[in-house]
Amino acid sequence: MRITTLISIFYINLKLFFLKIFNPKKIVPYKVLINLTDLCNSRCNFCDIWKIKPENEINVDNIIKSFDGSEKDIYWLSLSGGEVTLVKYYFELIDRLKKKLPNLKIVAFTTNCLTPNRVVKYAKYIKDNDLDPLITLSLDGDEKLHDEVRGVKGNYKKCLETYEMLKNEKILCHYGITLSNKNYEFVKNDYHNYKDTMKAVTFIHSEGIYNKENSYEDDEKIIKSLKIIDKNFKVNKLYEIIEKIHIKLSIKFLEQKREKNIIPCDVLNSSIHIMQDGAVKPCMFMEEIGNIKENNMLSFLKKDSTLEIKEKIKKDQCPKCWMNCYSPHSIVQSPIKSFFQAFL
């Protein structure tokens, strides 16, 4: 990641910190997460999104118009699905986003790696547009376990192949693991072999998002996995200290039975989430504040009802979660509390 990008992200976080004190009504989140589609070619046993027949999904025009009035406020886009590499309008989207958003620096996406050449093509297109790509490759265990969890034979080998191809293109990437009961033994026996490359850690989070029958499973095993990862996690770059803190606070979140946020949640300040049907939400777990098929994102942020939701979040009156698509920005906005919670 370029030094100019890191400076820009530092600047916007500093600006946000003071806006929250002196003029909170003027805040426009600098990071937007966009679920582009429900289409997915994985068959994960913890997620049913691949069973959904996509309908009424957003298009390029919806996305571009959603930024009317907030063009200069957006620095970071995180694209998700489904599987991003199945989105046919992707290249047009990147072209138009580059023209629309003058301060855009980072475009991130997570992939299942089932089509390595396409992943590299998609990531390289971000870089070729003078933006910083940040690619997370889903990897949940060794070859047998990963292919079983993801439901596609040969997925593990394709994941490793994708990683090497991206590295050869000098594109910033890392493996991301979703912790569950199924991969505790992998973490215990093999995580140390991945400590330099597996930099994103999350866990099965909530019933009813993409798996109606999914449960939290055994949090004790997930806590044990997190403690092993925490012990072995290697900070190679300065910004990876944020992921280190995320892991430590994940342990505390689960030890407290998922009943309270460990630090103040910063959604609607740092970030906002657009769903595949156009719904705009503070995060994927909360209520809709508007729809980009009807108006731009800024119009919803100015509503009194949105400001009321922001106050509820501030008072911890929200669904409790600790996901690495939101938590890093909360950590950056509460650095002292995060540090003390994590290390003391």
Summary of the structure (lengths in Angstrom):
residues: 344
radius of gyration: 19.0
end to end distance: 30.3
largest distance: 54.2
contacts: 1107
relative contact order: 0.13
helix: 47%
strand: 13%
